[in-house]
């Protein structure tokens, strides 16, 4: 069982709120990172994605208006990372990090994989 947890959280997102509730119900008091207010650095985001086994193209919110505005459909992985750091709304959520691993908790029940 995990002993620590960090959740990259958007309180306006139902999936993120559900994942947070699952973590809390497991008995952990997670560190909550409101990534829209405190976005990760380029290297920090790359590490999160690498640890979760995700590419930037798998972890970017393609339905966000800024995705289309920036014409990111054919962008490189480095360009996507840069856009995600500059526009953190593009980062898919929630990302949960525990001592058991890192996961993009979509659907929210995936958080159980690292608890």
URNORUR-V705305 format. One record per run of one state. SS is the DSSP state (H for helix, E for strand, C for the rest). FROM is the first residue (numbers start at 1). TO is the last residue. Records with the same first field share a line. If there is no record, write none. Layout:
SS=FROM-TO ; FROM-TO
This chain:
C=1-4 ; 9-13 ; 26-30 ; 34-41 ; 53-55 ; 59-59 ; 61-64 ; 70-76 ; 87-87 ; 92-94 ; 99-100 ; 105-107 ; 115-115
E=5-8 ; 31-33 ; 60-60 ; 91-91 ; 95-98 ; 101-104
H=14-25 ; 42-52 ; 56-58 ; 65-69 ; 77-86 ; 88-90 ; 108-114
